[in-house]
Amino acid sequence: MVDLSIILAGFSDAFSLTNLLFVLFGVVLGQFVGAVPGIGPIMAMAIAIPFTFALSPIVAISFLVGVNKGGLVGGAVPAILMNTPGTPDAAATALDGYPLAKQGKPLKATKMALFSSITGDTFSDIVLITVSAPLAVLALKMGPIEIAALMIFTFSVLAGLMGSSLIKGLIAAVLGLLVACIGSDPENFTPRLIFGYWDLFDGLPLPSVAIGVLAISEILHRMSESFGRVRPAIEFVESDDPDQDRVTWAEYWGCRFTMLRGAVIGTILGALPGIGSTAAAFMSYAFAKASSKDPSSFGKGNLHGIAASESANSAVMGANLIPLLTLGIPGSVGAALIVSAFMIHGMQPGPLLFENQGRLVYGLFGAMLMANFLNLWVGQIGLRLWVKVVSAPESIIFSSALLLCFVGVAMATSGLFGVAIMLIFAVLGYLLSSFGYSLVIFIIAFFLGPRFEKSIAQSLALTNGDLTQAYQSPVAVALLILSVVSFFWFLKRNAAVEKEQNS
């Protein structure tokens, strides 16, 4: 277990003035980009990563956490005011938030979203802090065979959960693993698939691939959907009744069980790699509606609907870091981007992180708790401001984002070669998403590829080339059986969904 002095030292690093200011800046930036439809915290994190080179590891990672947390709050603003979610997970919030705003209560709706988001996020952070260290100790007992089986199980679950087609999910995973093979062989360090470009000997730069697939491709999609039109500005209607602009303690306390259930759902689903906050938000919303005494009021401006979706989608953020910190497996795109920040600063996520970098890990935990309070404070002050941000022309937003992408990748890769790689993967990401292939699976498979290959190689060495000896490991056998079961279960489920849609 981690020594108490390391825990206290980590929290003292987190609550330093420098770290506080960067977390505050990250929260403000996250709420800003979350409030602008089409950008979101993931794109902002992808753009910001190269600019964290000059920062210390704890400050850099805390800044990115602030961006991610702020984006969860900001995404609810356009969902409630425009019925256009700033982030996908805010789509469930729009079901009741937008009708409530149309009733002349936009500030009540946005404040309920803010309070519910902070509640769910804090709950999942507490769970993360209490369970991650024991899970890391357990993960240290897993050998290469168990790690390889775990990754196979992860890919099978990801492929089934992300998207409606299991086959397309598997293709995206295989493509990500194939792209991860570019560079040098991890066993013999012989070059492969570099096509004469020795810049690729160390593999494809992660910032180029991540920003190209996630940020540039999304910008291309949004630009293609605009058809040269500039979206109209949004006029914010002020209310003369103060009760229409605030959430009373009685209203907040009346939603306590709804928020608790949403936080538990978000934490459980967030700890499972790949499910994501969107599924958690809609599942929590469905449970809240099913357990309500007046289910017909949902979709017409019910505060419980906002509380259910926002508490669940925000709880996913902290829980996503559980598999990342304990097993080195990112549970979401945001967690995968945090992985790249870890690697930029010379750290390898996984169970040894608590042993080798325990002070940094608990510094991260302290920064997450601090970001929650700052999120609440900034949200209370900035809700009216973010409403104005929503009306910014997309032409200005996207041109600025493109410029930051080019500059950031050029800095991260020390030249224009990384920019060229970014543009190639921007086109690839655009094509993959256009044909329904999951970019999340592609990115996670690309990141896990080298480790998966290394685990397979180590397993072959331990078994003298006979992988059938894996049956001697009960954990590996159980994970492989679960992989097969999940494959056929998702195949059957997706077939039933497709049949229902066609009927």
C-alpha positions as CSV (number, residue, x, y, z in Angstrom):
1,M,0.0,0.0,0.0
2,V,1.1,3.6,-0.5
3,D,2.7,5.3,2.5
4,L,0.7,8.1,4.2
5,S,3.6,10.6,3.7
6,I,3.4,10.0,-0.1
7,I,-0.3,10.7,-0.1
8,L,0.0,13.9,1.9
9,A,2.9,15.0,-0.3
10,G,0.8,14.4,-3.4
11,F,-2.1,16.4,-2.0
12,S,0.2,19.2,-1.1
13,D,1.5,19.3,-4.7
14,A,-2.1,19.5,-5.9
15,F,-3.1,22.4,-3.8
16,S,-0.1,24.6,-4.7
17,L,-0.9,28.0,-6.1
18,T,0.5,27.2,-9.6
19,N,-1.5,24.0,-9.9
20,L,-4.6,25.8,-8.6
21,L,-4.3,28.5,-11.3
22,F,-3.8,25.9,-14.1
23,V,-6.8,23.8,-12.9
24,L,-8.9,27.0,-12.8
25,F,-7.8,27.8,-16.3
26,G,-8.6,24.2,-17.5
27,V,-12.1,24.4,-15.9
28,V,-12.8,27.8,-17.6
29,L,-11.5,26.5,-20.9
30,G,-13.5,23.2,-20.6
31,Q,-16.7,25.0,-19.8
32,F,-16.1,27.4,-22.8
33,V,-15.5,24.6,-25.3
34,G,-18.3,22.5,-23.9
35,A,-20.7,25.4,-24.4
36,V,-19.8,25.6,-28.1
37,P,-21.5,22.8,-30.1
38,G,-19.1,20.7,-32.1
39,I,-15.9,21.3,-30.2
40,G,-16.2,19.7,-26.8
41,P,-13.6,18.8,-24.1
42,I,-12.1,15.9,-26.1
43,M,-11.1,18.2,-29.0
44,A,-9.8,20.8,-26.5
45,M,-7.7,18.2,-24.6
46,A,-6.3,16.8,-27.9
47,I,-5.3,20.4,-28.9
48,A,-3.9,21.3,-25.5
49,I,-1.7,18.2,-24.9
50,P,1.3,19.5,-26.9
51,F,1.2,22.8,-25.1
52,T,1.8,21.0,-21.7
53,F,5.4,20.1,-22.6
54,A,6.9,23.0,-20.5
55,L,4.7,22.2,-17.5
56,S,5.5,19.8,-14.7
57,P,3.7,16.4,-14.8
58,I,1.3,17.2,-12.0
59,V,0.4,20.6,-13.4
60,A,0.0,19.3,-17.0
61,I,-2.3,16.4,-16.1
62,S,-4.3,18.5,-13.6
63,F,-4.9,21.1,-16.4
64,L,-6.2,18.4,-18.7
65,V,-8.4,17.0,-15.9
66,G,-9.8,20.5,-15.4
67,V,-10.6,20.8,-19.1
68,N,-12.4,17.4,-19.1
69,K,-14.4,18.2,-16.0
70,G,-15.3,21.7,-17.2
71,G,-16.5,20.4,-20.5
72,L,-19.0,18.1,-18.8
73,V,-20.7,21.1,-17.3
74,G,-20.4,23.3,-20.4
75,G,-21.9,20.7,-22.6
76,A,-25.3,21.0,-20.9
77,V,-25.6,24.8,-21.8
78,P,-26.4,24.4,-25.5
79,A,-28.4,21.2,-24.8
80,I,-30.7,23.2,-22.5
81,L,-30.9,26.5,-24.4
82,M,-30.7,25.3,-28.0
83,N,-31.6,21.6,-27.9
84,T,-28.2,21.1,-29.4
85,P,-25.9,19.2,-27.0
86,G,-22.3,20.6,-26.8
87,T,-21.2,17.0,-26.0
88,P,-22.8,13.7,-26.9
89,D,-23.5,12.8,-23.2
90,A,-25.6,16.0,-22.8
91,A,-28.2,14.7,-25.3
92,A,-30.2,13.1,-22.4
93,T,-30.1,16.4,-20.6
94,A,-31.8,18.2,-23.5
95,L,-34.9,15.9,-23.1
96,D,-36.0,17.9,-20.1
97,G,-33.7,20.8,-20.1
98,Y,-34.9,22.3,-23.3
99,P,-38.6,22.1,-22.4
100,L,-37.8,23.8,-19.1
101,A,-35.9,26.6,-20.8
102,K,-38.9,27.1,-23.2
103,Q,-41.0,27.6,-20.1
104,G,-38.9,30.7,-19.2
105,K,-36.6,28.8,-16.7
106,P,-33.3,28.5,-18.5
107,L,-31.2,29.4,-15.5
108,K,-33.0,27.0,-13.3
109,A,-32.4,24.2,-15.8
110,T,-28.7,25.1,-16.2
111,K,-28.1,25.4,-12.5
112,M,-29.7,22.1,-11.8
113,A,-27.4,20.5,-14.4
114,L,-24.5,22.2,-12.7
115,F,-25.3,21.0,-9.2
116,S,-26.1,17.4,-10.4
117,S,-22.9,17.2,-12.5
118,I,-20.8,18.3,-9.5
119,T,-22.6,15.8,-7.2
120,G,-22.0,12.8,-9.6
121,D,-18.5,13.8,-10.4
122,T,-17.5,14.1,-6.7
123,F,-19.1,10.7,-5.9
124,S,-17.0,8.9,-8.6
125,D,-13.8,10.7,-7.6
126,I,-14.3,9.4,-4.0
127,V,-14.8,5.9,-5.3
128,L,-11.7,6.2,-7.5
129,I,-9.5,7.4,-4.6
130,T,-10.6,4.6,-2.3
131,V,-10.6,1.6,-4.7
132,S,-7.8,2.3,-7.2
133,A,-4.8,1.5,-4.9
134,P,-6.1,-1.9,-3.8
135,L,-7.0,-2.8,-7.4
136,A,-3.5,-1.8,-8.4
137,V,-2.0,-4.3,-5.9
138,L,-4.3,-7.0,-7.3
139,A,-3.3,-6.1,-10.8
140,L,0.4,-6.5,-10.0
141,K,-0.2,-10.2,-9.5
142,M,-1.3,-10.6,-13.1
143,G,1.3,-11.9,-15.5
144,P,1.7,-11.5,-19.3
145,I,-0.8,-14.3,-20.1
146,E,-3.5,-12.7,-17.9
147,I,-2.7,-9.3,-19.3
148,A,-3.1,-10.6,-22.9
149,A,-6.3,-12.3,-22.1
150,L,-7.6,-9.1,-20.4
151,M,-6.9,-7.1,-23.5
152,I,-8.6,-9.6,-25.7
153,F,-11.7,-9.4,-23.4
154,T,-11.5,-5.6,-23.5
155,F,-11.4,-5.5,-27.3
156,S,-14.4,-7.9,-27.5
157,V,-16.4,-5.7,-25.1
158,L,-15.4,-2.4,-26.8
159,A,-16.3,-3.7,-30.2
160,G,-19.8,-4.7,-29.1
161,L,-20.6,-1.7,-27.1
162,M,-19.3,1.1,-29.3
163,G,-21.6,1.3,-32.3
164,S,-24.4,-0.8,-33.6
165,S,-22.2,-3.2,-35.6
166,L,-19.9,-5.7,-33.8
167,I,-18.1,-6.5,-37.1
168,K,-17.3,-2.8,-37.7
169,G,-16.1,-2.5,-34.1
170,L,-13.8,-5.4,-34.6
171,I,-12.5,-4.0,-37.9
172,A,-11.8,-0.7,-36.2
173,A,-9.9,-2.5,-33.4
174,V,-7.8,-4.6,-35.9
175,L,-7.1,-1.4,-37.9
176,G,-5.9,0.3,-34.7
177,L,-3.6,-2.7,-33.9
178,L,-2.3,-2.7,-37.5
179,V,-1.4,1.0,-37.3
180,A,0.3,0.4,-34.0
181,C,2.6,-2.1,-35.7
182,I,4.2,0.8,-37.7
183,G,7.7,1.4,-36.3
184,S,10.2,-1.0,-34.7
185,D,9.5,-4.5,-33.5
186,P,9.4,-4.4,-29.6
187,E,11.3,-7.6,-29.4
188,N,14.1,-7.2,-31.9
189,F,13.8,-3.5,-32.7
190,T,13.8,-4.2,-36.5
191,P,11.9,-1.7,-38.6
192,R,8.6,-2.7,-40.2
193,L,6.0,-0.9,-42.2
194,I,8.0,2.4,-42.3
195,F,8.2,2.4,-46.1
196,G,11.6,4.1,-46.1
197,Y,10.6,6.9,-43.7
198,W,13.0,6.6,-40.8
199,D,11.0,9.2,-38.9
200,L,8.6,6.3,-38.3
201,F,11.2,4.1,-36.7
202,D,9.8,5.0,-33.2
203,G,6.2,4.5,-34.3
204,L,3.5,7.0,-35.2
205,P,3.5,10.0,-32.9
206,L,0.5,9.7,-30.6
207,P,-0.4,13.4,-30.7
208,S,-0.6,13.4,-34.5
209,V,-2.9,10.3,-34.6
210,A,-5.1,11.5,-31.7
211,I,-5.5,15.0,-32.9
212,G,-6.0,14.0,-36.5
213,V,-8.6,11.3,-35.8
214,L,-10.5,13.1,-33.0
215,A,-10.2,16.8,-33.6
216,I,-9.5,17.5,-37.3
217,S,-11.9,14.8,-38.6
218,E,-14.7,16.2,-36.3
219,I,-14.0,19.7,-37.6
220,L,-14.3,18.4,-41.2
221,H,-17.6,16.8,-40.4
222,R,-19.0,20.0,-38.8
223,M,-17.8,22.1,-41.7
224,S,-19.3,19.7,-44.3
225,E,-22.7,19.9,-42.5
226,S,-22.8,23.8,-42.4
227,F,-23.3,24.1,-46.2
228,G,-21.8,27.6,-46.0
229,R,-24.4,28.9,-43.6
230,V,-23.6,30.8,-40.4
231,R,-25.8,29.7,-37.5
232,P,-28.0,32.5,-36.0
233,A,-27.2,34.0,-32.6
234,I,-29.1,32.8,-29.6
235,E,-31.0,35.4,-27.6
236,F,-31.1,34.8,-23.9
237,V,-34.4,35.7,-22.3
238,E,-34.1,37.2,-18.8
239,S,-36.8,36.4,-16.2
240,D,-38.2,38.9,-13.7
241,D,-39.2,36.3,-11.2
242,P,-36.1,35.3,-9.1
243,D,-37.6,31.8,-8.3
244,Q,-37.5,31.0,-12.0
245,D,-33.7,31.6,-12.1
246,R,-32.6,29.5,-9.1
247,V,-32.7,26.0,-7.7
248,T,-33.9,25.9,-4.1
249,W,-32.5,23.6,-1.5
250,A,-35.9,21.8,-1.4
251,E,-35.7,21.2,-5.2
252,Y,-32.1,20.0,-5.0
253,W,-32.7,17.7,-1.9
254,G,-35.8,16.3,-3.6
255,C,-33.6,15.0,-6.4
256,R,-31.1,13.4,-4.0
257,F,-32.0,9.7,-4.7
258,T,-32.2,10.4,-8.5
259,M,-28.6,11.9,-8.3
260,L,-27.3,9.1,-6.1
261,R,-28.7,6.4,-8.5
262,G,-27.2,8.3,-11.5
263,A,-23.8,8.6,-9.8
264,V,-23.8,4.9,-9.0
265,I,-24.8,4.0,-12.6
266,G,-22.1,6.3,-14.0
267,T,-19.4,5.0,-11.7
268,I,-20.1,1.4,-12.5
269,L,-20.4,1.9,-16.3
270,G,-17.4,4.3,-16.2
271,A,-15.2,1.6,-14.6
272,L,-15.9,-0.7,-17.6
273,P,-13.7,0.4,-20.6
274,G,-15.5,1.8,-23.6
275,I,-19.1,2.1,-22.4
276,G,-18.9,5.9,-22.1
277,S,-20.9,8.7,-20.5
278,T,-23.6,8.8,-23.2
279,A,-24.8,5.3,-22.3
280,A,-24.7,6.1,-18.6
281,A,-26.7,9.3,-19.0
282,F,-29.5,7.6,-21.0
283,M,-29.6,4.5,-18.7
284,S,-29.9,6.8,-15.6
285,Y,-32.6,8.8,-17.3
286,A,-34.5,5.6,-18.1
287,F,-34.3,4.4,-14.5
288,A,-35.4,7.8,-13.2
289,K,-38.4,7.8,-15.5
290,A,-39.3,4.2,-14.7
291,S,-39.2,4.8,-10.9
292,S,-41.1,8.1,-11.0
293,K,-44.6,8.5,-9.7
294,D,-45.3,10.7,-12.7
295,P,-43.4,9.3,-15.7
296,S,-45.5,11.3,-18.1
297,S,-43.9,14.5,-16.8
298,F,-40.5,13.5,-18.2
299,G,-39.7,15.2,-21.4
300,K,-41.7,18.2,-20.4
301,G,-39.2,20.0,-18.1
302,N,-38.8,17.6,-15.1
303,L,-35.8,18.5,-12.9
304,H,-35.3,14.8,-12.1
305,G,-34.6,14.1,-15.8
306,I,-31.8,16.7,-15.8
307,A,-30.5,15.4,-12.4
308,A,-30.5,11.8,-13.6
309,S,-28.5,12.4,-16.9
310,E,-26.0,15.0,-15.5
311,S,-25.1,13.1,-12.4
312,A,-24.5,9.9,-14.4
313,N,-22.5,11.4,-17.3
314,S,-20.3,13.3,-14.9
315,A,-19.7,10.3,-12.7
316,V,-18.2,8.5,-15.6
317,M,-15.2,10.9,-15.7
318,G,-13.6,9.8,-12.5
319,A,-14.5,6.2,-12.9
320,N,-12.9,6.1,-16.4
321,L,-9.5,6.5,-14.6
322,I,-10.0,3.3,-12.5
323,P,-9.0,0.9,-15.4
324,L,-6.4,3.4,-16.6
325,L,-4.5,3.8,-13.3
326,T,-4.9,0.1,-12.2
327,L,-4.4,-1.8,-15.5
328,G,-3.1,0.8,-17.9
329,I,-6.2,0.4,-20.1
330,P,-8.0,3.7,-20.9
331,G,-11.7,3.6,-20.4
332,S,-12.6,6.4,-22.8
333,V,-11.1,8.8,-25.3
334,G,-10.6,11.3,-22.6
335,A,-8.6,8.8,-20.5
336,A,-6.6,7.8,-23.6
337,L,-5.7,11.4,-24.1
338,I,-4.6,11.6,-20.4
339,V,-2.5,8.5,-21.2
340,S,-0.6,10.4,-23.9
341,A,0.1,13.2,-21.4
342,F,1.5,10.6,-19.0
343,M,3.7,9.2,-21.7
344,I,4.9,12.7,-22.8
345,H,6.1,13.2,-19.3
346,G,7.9,9.9,-19.1
347,M,5.3,7.9,-17.1
348,Q,3.7,4.5,-17.9
349,P,0.1,4.1,-16.6
350,G,-0.6,0.8,-14.9
351,P,-0.3,-0.9,-11.5
352,L,3.4,0.1,-11.1
353,L,2.4,3.7,-11.3
354,F,1.3,3.7,-7.6
355,E,4.7,2.2,-6.6
356,N,6.9,4.4,-8.8
357,Q,4.8,7.6,-9.0
358,G,2.5,7.4,-6.0
359,R,3.0,11.1,-5.2
360,L,1.9,12.1,-8.7
361,V,-1.1,9.8,-8.5
362,Y,-2.4,11.3,-5.3
363,G,-1.6,14.7,-6.6
364,L,-3.9,13.9,-9.5
365,F,-6.6,12.8,-7.0
366,G,-6.2,16.1,-5.1
367,A,-6.5,18.1,-8.4
368,M,-9.7,16.2,-9.3
369,L,-11.4,17.2,-6.0
370,M,-10.2,20.7,-6.4
371,A,-11.5,20.9,-10.0
372,N,-15.0,19.9,-8.7
373,F,-15.2,22.9,-6.4
374,L,-13.8,25.2,-9.1
375,N,-16.3,23.8,-11.5
376,L,-19.1,24.7,-9.1
377,W,-17.7,28.2,-8.6
378,V,-16.9,29.0,-12.2
379,G,-20.3,27.5,-13.3
380,Q,-22.3,29.7,-11.0
381,I,-20.5,32.8,-12.2
382,G,-20.2,31.9,-15.9
383,L,-23.5,30.4,-16.8
384,R,-24.8,33.7,-18.2
385,L,-21.4,34.2,-20.0
386,W,-21.5,30.7,-21.7
387,V,-24.9,31.5,-23.1
388,K,-23.3,34.3,-25.1
389,V,-20.5,32.0,-26.2
390,V,-23.0,29.7,-27.8
391,S,-23.8,32.3,-30.4
392,A,-20.2,32.6,-31.7
393,P,-20.0,31.9,-35.5
394,E,-18.6,28.4,-36.3
395,S,-16.3,29.9,-38.9
396,I,-14.3,31.7,-36.2
397,I,-14.3,28.7,-33.8
398,F,-13.2,26.1,-36.3
399,S,-10.5,28.2,-38.0
400,S,-9.0,28.9,-34.6
401,A,-9.1,25.2,-33.6
402,L,-7.4,24.2,-36.9
403,L,-4.6,26.7,-36.3
404,L,-4.1,25.4,-32.8
405,C,-4.0,21.8,-34.1
406,F,-1.3,22.6,-36.6
407,V,0.8,24.6,-34.2
408,G,0.4,22.1,-31.4
409,V,1.4,19.0,-33.4
410,A,4.3,20.8,-35.0
411,M,5.6,21.6,-31.5
412,A,4.9,18.0,-30.2
413,T,6.7,16.3,-33.1
414,S,9.4,18.9,-33.7
415,G,8.6,19.4,-37.3
416,L,6.1,19.2,-40.1
417,F,6.3,15.5,-40.5
418,G,4.0,15.1,-37.6
419,V,1.6,17.6,-39.2
420,A,1.5,15.4,-42.3
421,I,0.7,12.4,-40.3
422,M,-2.0,14.3,-38.6
423,L,-3.6,15.3,-41.9
424,I,-3.4,11.7,-43.1
425,F,-5.2,10.4,-40.0
426,A,-7.7,13.3,-40.2
427,V,-8.8,11.9,-43.6
428,L,-8.8,8.4,-42.2
429,G,-10.9,9.4,-39.2
430,Y,-13.4,11.2,-41.4
431,L,-13.8,8.2,-43.6
432,L,-14.1,5.8,-40.6
433,S,-16.8,7.9,-38.9
434,S,-18.6,8.5,-42.1
435,F,-19.0,4.7,-42.7
436,G,-20.0,4.0,-39.0
437,Y,-16.7,2.7,-37.6
438,S,-15.9,3.6,-34.1
439,L,-13.0,6.1,-33.6
440,V,-12.9,5.3,-29.9
441,I,-12.1,1.7,-30.5
442,F,-9.5,2.7,-33.1
443,I,-7.7,5.1,-30.7
444,I,-7.7,2.7,-27.8
445,A,-6.5,-0.2,-29.9
446,F,-3.7,2.0,-31.3
447,F,-2.6,2.9,-27.8
448,L,-2.8,-0.7,-26.5
449,G,-1.2,-2.2,-29.5
450,P,2.4,-2.2,-28.4
451,R,1.6,-3.5,-25.0
452,F,-0.7,-6.2,-26.4
453,E,2.0,-7.4,-28.7
454,K,4.6,-7.4,-25.9
455,S,2.3,-9.4,-23.7
456,I,1.8,-11.9,-26.5
457,A,5.5,-12.2,-27.0
458,Q,6.2,-12.7,-23.3
459,S,3.4,-15.3,-23.1
460,L,5.0,-17.2,-26.0
461,A,8.4,-17.1,-24.2
462,L,6.9,-18.3,-20.9
463,T,5.0,-21.2,-22.6
464,N,7.8,-22.1,-25.1
465,G,5.6,-21.2,-28.0
466,D,2.6,-23.3,-26.8
467,L,-0.2,-20.9,-25.9
468,T,-2.4,-23.9,-25.0
469,Q,-0.7,-23.9,-21.6
470,A,-2.7,-20.8,-20.8
471,Y,-5.3,-23.2,-19.3
472,Q,-3.0,-23.4,-16.3
473,S,-4.1,-19.8,-15.5
474,P,-7.7,-19.8,-14.2
475,V,-7.9,-16.0,-14.6
476,A,-6.8,-16.1,-18.3
477,V,-9.2,-19.0,-19.0
478,A,-12.1,-17.1,-17.4
479,L,-11.3,-13.9,-19.4
480,L,-11.0,-15.8,-22.7
481,I,-14.4,-17.6,-22.0
482,L,-15.9,-14.2,-21.2
483,S,-14.5,-12.9,-24.5
484,V,-16.2,-15.6,-26.5
485,V,-19.5,-15.2,-24.6
486,S,-19.5,-11.4,-25.0
487,F,-18.7,-11.8,-28.7
488,F,-21.7,-14.0,-29.4
489,W,-24.0,-12.1,-27.0
490,F,-23.3,-8.7,-28.7
491,L,-23.6,-10.4,-32.1
492,K,-27.0,-11.7,-31.2
493,R,-28.1,-8.4,-29.6
494,N,-27.0,-6.3,-32.5
495,A,-28.8,-8.6,-34.9
496,A,-32.0,-8.2,-32.9
497,V,-31.7,-4.4,-32.8
498,E,-31.1,-4.3,-36.6
499,K,-34.1,-6.6,-37.2
500,E,-36.3,-4.4,-35.0
501,Q,-35.1,-1.2,-36.9
502,N,-35.8,-2.8,-40.3
503,S,-39.3,-4.0,-39.3
